[in-house]
Amino acid sequence: MASRTRRHGAARSAREGSRRRLPLRLLLPLLVLVALVAMLMLRGYVHSEILADHRVQPPAATTDVPEKILEGGPVIDTRAGRTESLSVPDHRLVLTFDDGPDPTWTPRVLDVLKKHDAHAVFFVTGTMASRYPDLVERMVDEGHEVGLHTFNHPDLSYQSTKRIDWELSQNQLALTGAAGVRTSLFRPPYSSFADAMDNKSWPVTQYIGGRGYLTVVNNTDSEDWKKPGVDEIIRRATPHGGKGAIVLMHDSGGDRHQTVQALDRFLPDLKEKGYTFDNLTEALDAPSAMTPVTGAELWKGKAWVFLVQASEKLTDVLVVGLAIIGTLVIGRFVLMLLLSGVHARRVRRRRFRWGPAVTEPVTVLVPAYNEAKCIENTVRSLVASDHPVEVIVIDDGSSDGTARIVESLALPGVRVIRQLNAGKPAALNRGLANARHDIVVMMDGDTVFEPSTVRELVQPFGDPKVGAVAGNAKVGNKDSLIGAWQHIEYVMGFNLDRRMYDVLGCMPTIPGAVGAFRRSALEPIGGMSDDTLAEDTDVTMALHRAGWRVVYAENARAWTEAPETVQQLWSQRYRWSYGTMQAIWKHRRAVIEKGPSGRFGRVGLPFVSLFMVLAPLLAPLIDVFLLYGIVFGPTEKTIVAWLGVLAIQAVCAAYAFRLDRERMTHLISLPLQQILYRQLMYVVLLQSWITALTGGRLRWQKLRRTGVVGAPGGSVPQQRGRGNADRRPVA
């Protein structure tokens, strides 16, 4: 008994463990997000946008600084308890360059030094060395010495010993990764002459000496950062009386063209006067300050530089992606505003007609699988239609009595066809085979039509070129937050899009909730295909390729039940996005074909790919850069730019609501929808991409219905057996 109990306990623990595991569809996007955030944080650190300290200590008293340091040379040695200062011998100049390497000016400085066979010391920051390691490697290869100038260039007199150690170690790590060497030379940021050492900076110098570093300041300042002119830079950099000197210059931090020009004159002029330009250790006749690094430390440095380079390239890619999504978003909105206006003006003209009025009866196909909670509302709304209809409910192997409910209603003109469960396309094809009329309306089993919906939907068939018509699908259960977000999406995204695509002649999808077809258009293309999970998109593209016109009927309104939980919405959009990718891939040859198929392939497919696949995948970059800009700056410009994008979206949404005569109050949740809803759609689309790239297959997923949707005005009776207990909370 005890062993059986243990087995049951182990099995229960295993089941609980499996339930606690994060689903792969969440794990992969989460890992991508974590990696993205880590890379952006690394970039912010390397660009001194985080953990940077730009405070500068004002001058302090010098009472604690030894007199021989204040009056001594520019090289200060406090290693191993020493307190010594060194000077450069006469007729020897040590050129030093701070704050680099810079991708523009450092190569020019190196070129001039190479041209005149001169050596120098480059005091590099860890941030710049990590970003431009090739320039540090070139410095070492060409015989120059490299010294540390901290990682983020803070005033060390403000910092703790822990922060000082961090600045030095990170600076060494960057130097090791870039050139495979360590250095014992150090120059404090914001340093000057030795006599500027004070009670704040001297303890730092002592501590750094205790860490094995030789502190190098200067005794000749060119002040090139002020850009005083080439002649003035040369005058200030030239020592008097043939004395040796350590000259301060800069190869980064701004425009350094005067520094480069001054060097090109300064070097040959002083060489003629007997000066030599050496590294610091060469000038002091001391061993080299640089030592090669091997083993694990070398690989740590290389790994660091690799990660920094990856973060830089990733950021560049993200910036390009942001530019693309910005162009797509603005371009799509401009097109939607312009072309939807064109569509509305065209179809709302007083004398506008598609052709002769369509009055003949039509067949309405209702594929149904376990729609017991919805089917009565759906069928009764069809019977109440002001256009003559034949209604065929195709029960696709329901197990909840859907067919029995329809039959018990005994409504005139309503037939039920039963079949074993074979999927929605098979059910629709079964209905097509039994339809008595040439015009066939298709709808979902959870959708409710208004009395005028069928009549409005079939009028475009007065034009013999029209092969299919998309209706105006609306969210019926918009009283929840997720429902309200989908309501905005349906009105703004889907219906404005359909108006735009109608004008462009490349409507990509007839919505499954409300669409109409000519049988004579469907039969030659094989009816509804089960090749993809988006059979409505698949068949619409096939009709375009066959030369049929596909249009949008704005007054053919249908009220559908949208998903009420995140899980249901996820399942639906996953199927939609993956099915759309399948349809694009299936019809890809249209791009190179001639005739109507080629026109759709070269216009419709690019639009669908850009606006329905690429744009949603890149859209979260807007929010990523919003957060990055708020945290790292420039905050105000970032917020203004994001609000600008939101304002454009709000204008489009308001225009769409006006066209559809919807209440504007639902737009209150638009900002929140744009932030949260976009992330959900991104994760769904990313999962679809992963499924597509890995060759995975996704089965059709049935959403849980509640039967809460009825037509406005109460024309459809309440569904039997419906209760609020069937509605799960939004979570």
C-alpha positions in Angstrom: 0.0 0.0 0.0 2.8 2.4 0.9 4.6 1.8 -2.4 1.3 2.3 -4.3 0.9 5.6 -2.5 4.4 6.7 -3.4 3.8 5.8 -7.0 0.6 7.8 -7.0 2.3 10.7 -5.3 5.2 10.6 -7.8 2.7 10.5 -10.7 0.8 13.4 -9.3 4.0 15.4 -8.8 5.0 14.6 -12.4 1.6 15.8 -13.6 1.9 19.0 -11.6 5.4 19.6 -12.8 4.3 19.2 -16.4 1.5 21.7 -15.8 3.9 24.2 -14.3 6.2 24.0 -17.3 6.0 27.1 -19.5 4.5 26.3 -22.9 6.9 26.5 -25.8 4.7 29.1 -27.5 5.4 31.4 -24.5 8.9 30.2 -23.8 10.4 31.0 -27.2 9.0 34.6 -27.4 10.0 35.1 -23.8 13.6 34.0 -24.5 13.7 36.3 -27.6 12.4 39.2 -25.4 14.9 38.5 -22.6 17.8 38.4 -25.2 16.5 41.6 -26.8 16.3 43.4 -23.5 19.8 42.1 -22.4 21.3 43.3 -25.7 19.7 46.7 -25.4 20.8 47.1 -21.8 24.4 46.1 -22.9 24.2 48.8 -25.6 22.9 51.3 -23.2 25.8 50.5 -20.8 28.5 50.7 -23.6 27.1 54.0 -24.8 27.2 55.4 -21.3 23.4 55.7 -21.2 23.2 53.7 -18.0 25.5 53.6 -15.0 27.3 56.7 -16.3 28.3 59.5 -13.8 29.1 62.8 -15.4 29.8 64.8 -12.2 33.1 66.6 -12.0 34.7 67.4 -8.7 35.6 71.1 -8.1 39.2 71.9 -7.1 40.0 71.0 -3.5 42.8 71.7 -1.0 46.3 70.2 -1.6 47.4 69.8 1.9 47.5 66.0 1.8 49.5 65.8 -1.5 53.3 65.4 -1.1 55.2 68.4 -2.3 57.4 66.3 -4.6 54.3 65.1 -6.4 52.9 68.7 -6.8 56.3 69.9 -8.1 57.3 66.7 -9.9 56.8 65.3 -13.3 53.7 64.1 -15.1 54.3 60.3 -14.4 53.3 59.4 -10.9 54.3 56.0 -9.4 52.5 54.9 -6.3 53.0 51.2 -6.8 54.1 49.0 -4.0 53.9 51.9 -1.5 56.2 54.2 -3.5 55.6 58.0 -3.9 57.6 59.0 -6.9 57.2 61.2 -10.0 59.0 60.9 -13.3 59.7 63.3 -16.1 60.4 62.7 -19.8 64.0 63.4 -20.8 64.9 66.5 -23.0 64.1 66.4 -26.7 61.6 63.5 -26.2 57.9 64.1 -26.7 55.2 61.6 -25.7 52.0 62.4 -27.6 49.0 61.2 -25.7 45.4 61.0 -27.1 42.4 60.7 -24.8 38.8 59.4 -25.0 39.1 57.2 -28.2 39.1 55.3 -30.3 36.8 57.2 -32.6 35.8 55.6 -35.9 36.3 58.9 -37.8 39.3 60.6 -36.3 41.4 57.9 -34.7 42.3 56.3 -38.2 43.3 59.8 -39.4 45.5 60.3 -36.4 47.1 56.9 -36.9 47.7 57.6 -40.5 49.6 60.8 -39.7 51.6 59.1 -37.0 52.5 56.3 -39.5 53.4 58.8 -42.2 55.9 60.5 -39.9 57.1 57.3 -38.2 56.0 58.5 -34.8 54.7 56.6 -31.8 52.1 57.7 -29.2 50.1 56.6 -26.2 46.3 56.2 -26.6 44.3 56.3 -23.4 41.2 54.5 -24.4 37.9 54.2 -22.7 36.3 50.8 -22.3 33.1 51.9 -24.0 34.9 53.0 -27.2 37.4 50.1 -27.2 34.5 47.7 -27.0 32.7 49.3 -29.9 35.7 49.8 -32.1 38.2 46.9 -31.3 39.8 47.0 -34.7 41.2 50.4 -34.0 42.7 49.4 -30.7 44.3 46.4 -32.5 45.7 48.7 -35.1 47.3 50.9 -32.4 49.1 47.9 -30.9 50.1 46.5 -34.3 51.6 49.8 -35.3 53.8 50.0 -32.2 51.8 52.5 -30.1 51.1 52.0 -26.4 47.6 51.8 -25.0 46.6 53.0 -21.5 43.4 52.9 -19.5 41.0 55.8 -19.3 38.3 54.0 -17.3 35.3 52.3 -18.9 32.6 55.0 -18.6 34.8 58.1 -18.0 33.6 59.1 -14.5 35.4 61.4 -12.1 36.9 58.7 -9.8 37.1 61.0 -6.8 33.3 60.6 -6.6 33.4 56.8 -6.8 33.8 54.0 -4.3 36.8 51.6 -4.5 34.4 49.0 -5.8 33.3 51.2 -8.7 37.0 52.1 -9.3 37.9 48.4 -9.5 34.9 47.8 -11.8 36.0 50.7 -14.2 39.5 49.4 -14.3 38.6 45.7 -14.8 36.0 46.5 -17.5 38.5 48.7 -19.3 41.1 45.9 -19.2 38.5 43.4 -20.4 37.7 45.6 -23.4 41.4 46.1 -24.2 42.1 42.3 -23.9 39.2 41.5 -26.2 40.2 44.1 -28.7 44.0 43.6 -28.9 44.9 40.6 -26.6 47.0 42.7 -24.2 46.9 44.2 -20.7 48.4 47.6 -19.8 49.8 49.2 -16.6 49.3 52.8 -17.8 46.4 54.8 -16.5 45.1 58.3 -16.9 42.3 59.6 -14.7 39.4 61.3 -16.5 39.4 65.1 -16.1 43.0 65.1 -15.1 45.5 67.9 -15.7 49.0 68.7 -14.6 50.6 67.1 -11.6 50.3 70.3 -9.6 46.5 70.0 -10.0 46.5 66.9 -7.8 44.4 67.6 -4.6 43.0 66.0 -1.5 40.2 64.4 -3.5 42.2 62.9 -6.4 45.4 62.0 -4.5 43.8 59.1 -2.5 42.5 57.7 -5.8 46.0 57.9 -7.3 47.4 56.0 -4.3 44.7 53.4 -4.5 45.2 52.9 -8.3 48.9 52.6 -7.7 48.2 49.9 -5.2 46.4 48.0 -8.0 49.6 48.1 -10.1 49.0 51.1 -12.3 51.3 53.9 -13.3 49.3 57.2 -13.4 50.1 59.4 -16.3 48.9 63.0 -16.4 50.5 65.7 -18.7 52.7 68.8 -18.6 51.8 70.2 -22.0 48.2 70.7 -23.0 47.4 71.4 -26.6 43.8 72.3 -25.7 42.8 71.0 -29.1 39.3 70.2 -27.7 38.7 74.0 -27.8 39.4 74.0 -31.6 41.5 77.2 -31.3 43.0 76.8 -34.7 45.9 74.7 -36.1 48.6 77.3 -35.3 47.4 77.7 -31.8 47.4 74.0 -31.2 50.9 73.7 -32.4 52.1 76.6 -30.3 50.5 75.2 -27.1 51.8 71.7 -27.8 55.4 72.8 -28.3 57.6 72.6 -25.2 60.2 75.4 -24.5 63.9 75.1 -24.4 64.1 71.6 -25.9 62.6 70.1 -22.8 60.8 66.7 -22.9 57.1 66.7 -22.4 53.9 64.6 -22.3 51.5 66.3 -24.7 47.8 66.0 -24.2 45.6 65.7 -27.3 42.3 64.1 -28.2 41.3 61.7 -31.0 37.7 61.5 -30.0 34.9 63.6 -28.4 34.0 65.8 -31.4 35.4 67.2 -34.6 39.2 66.7 -34.5 40.2 67.9 -38.0 42.3 70.7 -36.5 44.2 68.1 -34.4 44.9 66.0 -37.5 46.1 69.0 -39.4 48.2 70.3 -36.5 49.9 66.9 -36.2 50.8 66.8 -39.9 52.8 70.0 -39.4 53.9 69.6 -35.8 55.6 66.2 -36.2 58.1 67.1 -39.1 58.8 70.6 -37.6 59.8 69.2 -34.2 61.7 66.3 -35.7 63.9 68.9 -37.5 64.6 70.5 -34.1 65.9 67.1 -32.8 62.8 65.8 -31.0 61.8 62.1 -31.1 58.2 60.9 -30.7 58.2 57.8 -28.5 55.9 55.6 -26.4 56.0 56.5 -22.7 58.1 53.5 -21.7 60.5 54.1 -24.7 60.9 57.7 -23.5 61.6 56.5 -19.9 63.8 53.6 -21.1 61.5 51.3 -19.1 60.0 47.9 -20.0 56.9 47.9 -22.1 53.7 48.7 -20.2 51.7 46.1 -22.3 51.8 42.4 -21.8 50.0 39.8 -23.9 47.0 37.9 -22.4 46.4 34.2 -23.0 44.0 31.5 -21.8 40.7 32.1 -20.2 41.2 35.8 -19.7 41.7 36.3 -23.4 38.6 34.4 -24.3 36.6 36.4 -21.7 37.7 39.5 -23.4 36.9 38.2 -26.9 33.5 37.1 -25.7 32.8 40.6 -24.2 33.8 42.3 -27.5 31.7 39.8 -29.4 28.6 40.6 -27.3 29.1 44.3 -27.6 29.5 44.0 -31.4 26.4 41.8 -31.5 24.4 44.4 -29.4 25.6 47.2 -31.8 24.6 45.2 -34.9 21.3 44.2 -33.3 20.5 47.8 -32.5 21.3 48.8 -36.1 18.9 46.0 -37.3 16.3 47.2 -34.8 16.6 50.8 -36.0 16.2 49.6 -39.6 13.2 47.6 -38.5 11.8 50.6 -36.7 12.2 52.6 -39.9 10.5 49.9 -41.9 7.6 49.6 -39.4 7.3 53.3 -39.3 7.1 53.5 -43.0 4.6 50.7 -43.2 2.4 52.0 -40.4 2.3 55.6 -41.8 2.0 54.3 -45.4 -0.8 51.9 -44.5 -2.7 54.6 -42.6 -2.3 57.1 -45.4 -3.5 54.6 -47.9 -6.4 53.5 -45.7 -7.5 57.1 -45.1 -7.3 58.1 -48.8 -8.7 54.9 -50.4 -11.3 54.2 -47.8 -12.6 57.7 -48.4 -12.6 57.0 -52.1 -14.5 53.8 -51.5 -17.1 55.4 -49.2 -17.8 58.3 -51.6 -18.1 55.9 -54.5 -20.6 53.4 -52.9 -22.6 56.1 -51.1 -23.4 58.2 -54.2 -27.1 58.6 -54.5 -27.2 57.0 -58.0 -24.6 54.3 -57.3 -25.7 50.8 -58.5 -23.6 47.7 -58.8 -25.9 46.7 -61.7 -29.4 45.4 -61.9 -30.9 44.7 -58.5 -30.3 41.1 -57.3 -33.7 39.7 -56.2 -33.4 36.0 -56.9 -33.2 33.6 -53.9 -29.7 32.7 -52.5 -28.4 29.8 -50.5 -26.9 30.4 -47.1 -24.5 27.8 -45.8 -23.9 27.5 -42.1 -21.1 25.0 -41.2 -21.6 24.0 -37.6 -19.6 22.0 -35.2 -20.8 22.0 -31.6 -22.7 25.2 -31.9 -25.6 24.3 -29.7 -25.3 27.6 -27.7 -25.3 29.8 -30.8 -27.1 28.0 -33.6 -30.7 29.1 -32.8 -29.8 32.8 -32.8 -28.0 32.2 -36.1 -30.8 30.4 -37.9 -33.6 32.6 -36.7 -31.7 35.7 -37.9 -31.5 34.2 -41.3 -35.2 33.3 -41.5 -35.9 36.9 -40.5 -34.0 38.1 -43.6 -35.8 40.4 -46.0 -34.3 38.6 -49.0 -35.5 35.1 -50.0 -33.0 32.5 -48.7 -32.5 28.8 -48.5 -30.6 27.9 -45.3 -28.5 24.8 -45.2 -26.9 23.9 -41.8 -24.1 21.4 -42.3 -23.6 19.6 -39.0 -19.9 18.5 -39.1 -20.1 15.7 -36.6 -21.3 17.7 -33.6 -21.6 15.9 -30.3 -23.8 18.5 -28.5 -27.1 18.1 -30.4 -26.6 21.1 -32.8 -28.5 19.4 -35.6 -31.4 18.4 -33.3 -31.8 21.9 -32.2 -32.1 23.2 -35.7 -34.5 20.4 -36.7 -36.7 21.0 -33.6 -37.2 24.6 -34.7 -39.0 23.5 -37.9 -38.3 26.8 -39.6 -39.4 27.2 -43.2 -36.6 27.0 -45.8 -34.1 25.5 -43.4 -32.4 22.1 -44.1 -29.9 20.2 -42.0 -27.2 18.0 -43.5 -25.3 15.7 -41.3 -21.8 14.4 -41.9 -18.9 12.9 -40.0 -16.5 15.4 -38.7 -14.3 16.4 -41.6 -13.5 20.1 -41.0 -15.0 23.4 -42.2 -13.9 23.3 -45.8 -15.4 19.9 -46.3 -18.6 21.1 -44.7 -18.8 24.1 -47.0 -18.2 21.9 -50.0 -20.9 19.5 -48.9 -23.2 22.5 -48.6 -22.2 23.8 -52.1 -23.1 20.4 -53.6 -26.6 20.6 -52.1 -27.2 24.3 -52.8 -30.1 25.1 -55.1 -29.0 28.6 -56.1 -26.1 30.1 -57.9 -25.3 32.8 -55.3 -24.1 31.2 -52.1 -23.7 33.1 -48.8 -21.3 31.6 -46.2 -21.3 32.4 -42.5 -20.1 31.0 -39.2 -22.3 29.1 -36.7 -21.8 31.8 -34.0 -22.8 34.7 -36.2 -26.1 36.7 -36.4 -27.3 38.5 -39.5 -29.5 41.6 -39.5 -32.6 41.4 -41.7 -31.0 43.4 -44.5 -27.6 41.7 -44.4 -28.2 39.1 -47.1 -29.9 41.6 -49.4 -27.0 44.1 -49.0 -24.4 41.3 -49.4 -25.6 40.0 -52.7 -26.3 43.3 -54.5 -22.7 43.5 -55.9 -23.4 40.4 -58.0 -25.4 42.7 -60.3 -21.9 43.3 -61.8 -21.1 40.1 -63.7 -17.4 40.6 -63.0 -17.9 40.2 -59.3 -17.1 36.7 -58.1 -17.2 37.2 -54.3 -18.3 39.8 -51.7 -17.0 40.5 -48.3 -19.4 41.7 -45.7 -19.0 43.9 -42.6 -18.2 41.6 -39.7 -18.7 43.2 -36.3 -17.9 42.1 -32.7 -21.1 41.4 -30.9 -19.7 40.7 -27.4 -17.7 44.0 -27.0 -18.6 44.5 -23.3 -15.4 43.0 -22.1 -11.9 44.6 -22.4 -10.7 42.0 -24.9 -14.0 42.3 -26.8 -13.6 46.1 -26.9 -10.1 45.8 -28.3 -11.3 43.4 -31.0 -14.1 45.8 -31.8 -11.6 48.5 -32.5 -9.5 46.1 -34.5 -12.5 44.9 -36.6 -13.8 48.5 -37.3 -10.4 50.1 -37.8 -8.2 47.3 -39.1 -10.3 44.9 -41.0 -13.0 47.1 -42.5 -10.8 50.1 -43.4 -8.4 47.5 -44.9 -11.2 46.0 -46.9 -12.2 49.4 -48.3 -8.6 50.0 -49.3 -8.1 46.6 -50.8 -11.4 46.9 -52.7 -10.2 50.1 -54.4 -6.8 48.5 -55.1 -8.6 45.4 -56.5 -6.7 42.9 -54.3 -9.1 42.0 -51.4 -7.1 39.2 -49.6 -9.9 37.7 -47.5 -13.6 37.1 -47.6 -14.4 36.8 -43.8 -15.8 33.5 -42.8 -18.4 35.2 -40.7 -20.1 37.0 -43.7 -19.2 36.4 -47.3 -20.9 35.6 -50.6 -19.8 33.7 -53.7 -20.9 32.7 -57.2 -21.0 29.0 -57.5 -19.9 29.5 -61.1 -16.7 31.1 -59.7 -16.1 28.6 -57.0 -16.6 25.3 -58.9 -13.7 25.9 -61.5 -11.2 26.5 -58.6 -12.3 23.4 -56.8 -14.5 25.0 -54.1 -13.2 25.4 -50.6 -9.7 24.0 -50.1 -8.3 22.4 -46.9 -4.7 23.0 -48.0 -4.5 25.9 -45.5 -5.9 26.8 -42.1 -7.3 30.1 -43.6 -9.7 28.6 -46.2 -11.3 32.0 -46.6 -8.0 33.7 -47.5 -7.0 30.8 -49.7 -10.3 30.8 -51.8 -10.2 34.6 -52.1 -6.7 34.6 -53.5 -7.7 31.7 -55.9 -10.7 33.8 -57.2 -8.4 36.8 -57.8 -6.1 34.6 -59.8 -9.0 33.3 -61.8 -9.9 36.8 -62.9 -12.9 37.5 -60.6 -13.4 40.8 -58.9 -13.8 40.7 -55.1 -15.5 43.7 -53.4 -16.7 44.9 -50.0 -20.3 45.6 -49.0 -20.2 48.0 -46.0 -23.9 47.6 -45.2 -23.9 43.8 -45.1 -23.4 43.7 -41.3 -23.0 40.5 -39.3 -22.5 40.2 -35.6 -20.0 37.6 -34.5 -18.8 36.2 -31.2 -15.2 37.2 -30.7 -12.9 35.3 -28.3 -13.4 36.3 -24.7 -10.2 35.1 -23.1 -6.5 35.5 -24.0 -6.3 31.7 -24.7 -9.2 31.7 -27.1 -7.9 34.9 -28.8 -4.4 33.3 -29.0 -5.9 30.1 -30.7 -7.9 32.1 -33.2 -5.1 34.5 -34.2 -2.5 31.7 -34.3 -4.7 29.9 -36.8 -5.4 33.1 -38.8 -1.7 34.2 -39.0 -0.4 30.7 -39.8 -3.1 30.1 -42.3 -2.4 33.5 -44.0 1.3 32.5 -44.3 0.2 29.2 -45.8 -2.0 30.9 -48.3 0.7 33.4 -49.4 3.1 30.5 -49.9 0.5 28.4 -51.8 -0.2 31.3 -54.3 3.4 32.5 -54.5 3.7 31.6 -58.2 1.2 34.4 -59.0 4.1 36.8 -58.7 5.6 35.5 -61.9 2.4 34.7 -63.8 0.6 36.8 -66.4 -2.9 38.1 -66.6 -5.2 38.5 -63.6 -3.1 36.1 -61.6 0.0 38.1 -62.1 -1.7 41.4 -61.3 -2.8 40.0 -58.0 0.6 38.4 -57.4 2.5 41.6 -57.9 0.0 43.9 -56.1 -2.0 41.8 -53.7 0.6 39.4 -52.3 3.1 42.1 -51.5 0.4 44.2 -49.7 -0.7 41.1 -47.7 2.8 40.1 -46.9 3.8 43.6 -45.7 0.6 44.7 -43.9 -0.6 41.3 -42.5 2.7 39.5 -41.8 5.7 41.8 -41.6 4.1 44.9 -40.0 2.5 43.0 -37.0 5.8 41.2 -36.4 7.8 44.5 -36.3 5.1 46.6 -34.6 6.4 45.9 -31.0 9.6 47.7 -31.9 7.6 51.0 -31.5 7.0 50.0 -27.8 10.6 48.6 -27.3 12.1 51.9 -28.4 9.5 53.8 -26.4 10.8 52.0 -23.2 14.4 52.3 -24.3 14.0 56.1 -24.9 12.2 56.7 -21.6 14.9 54.8 -19.6 18.0 55.9 -21.5 16.8 59.1 -23.3 16.1 61.3 -25.0 12.9 60.9 -23.0 10.9 63.9 -24.3 11.6 63.2 -28.0 10.8 59.5 -27.6 7.5 60.2 -25.9 6.5 62.8 -28.5 7.4 60.4 -31.3 5.3 57.6 -29.8 2.4 59.9 -29.1 2.7 61.0 -32.7 2.2 57.5 -33.9 -0.6 57.0 -31.5 -2.3 60.2 -32.8 -2.1 58.9 -36.3 -3.7 55.7 -35.2 -6.4 57.6 -33.3 -7.2 59.6 -36.4 -7.6 56.5 -38.5 -9.6 54.8 -35.8 -11.9 57.8 -35.4 -12.4 58.0 -39.2 -13.2 54.3 -39.3 -15.7 54.6 -36.5 -17.3 57.5 -38.3 -17.6 55.6 -41.5 -19.1 52.6 -39.7 -21.3 54.9 -37.6 -20.0 53.4 -34.4 -19.9 55.2 -31.0 -16.5 56.9 -30.3 -16.6 56.0 -26.6 -15.0 52.6 -27.4 -11.8 54.4 -28.5 -11.0 55.3 -24.9 -9.1 52.0 -24.6 -7.1 52.6 -27.8 -3.8 53.5 -26.1 -3.9 50.4 -23.9 -4.9 48.3 -26.9 -1.9 49.5 -28.9 0.5 48.7 -26.0 -0.8 45.3 -24.8 -2.7 43.9 -27.8 0.2 44.5 -30.1 2.5 42.4 -27.9 0.0 39.5 -28.0 -0.3 39.7 -31.7 3.5 39.8 -32.0 3.9 36.6 -29.9 1.2 34.9 -31.9 2.9 35.8 -35.2 6.3 34.8 -33.9 4.9 31.5 -33.0 3.4 31.1 -36.4 6.8 31.9 -38.0 8.4 29.3 -35.8 5.8 26.7 -36.8 6.2 27.6 -40.5 10.0 27.5 -40.4 10.1 24.2 -38.5 7.7 22.6 -40.9 5.1 22.1 -38.1 1.4 21.5 -38.7 -1.4 23.2 -36.9 -4.9 21.6 -36.6 -8.1 23.7 -36.8 -9.0 24.8 -33.3 -12.6 25.2 -32.1 -13.3 28.2 -29.9 -15.6 27.9 -26.9 -18.9 29.6 -27.6 -21.3 31.3 -25.1 -24.2 32.2 -27.4 -24.4 35.8 -26.1 -24.5 37.6 -29.5 -27.8 38.8 -30.9 -28.6 41.3 -33.6 -29.0 45.0 -32.6 -32.6 46.0 -31.8 -33.6 42.6 -30.3 -34.9 41.1 -33.5 -33.4 37.7 -32.6 -34.9 35.9 -29.6 -32.7 34.8 -26.6 -30.8 31.6 -27.0 -32.3 28.8 -24.9 -30.2 27.6 -22.0 -27.9 30.5 -22.1 -26.6 31.9 -18.8 -23.9 34.1 -17.5 -22.2 31.1 -15.9 -21.1 30.1 -19.4 -19.0 33.3 -19.7 -15.5 32.9 -18.4 -13.7 36.0 -17.1 -11.1 37.8 -19.1 -7.8 36.4 -17.9 
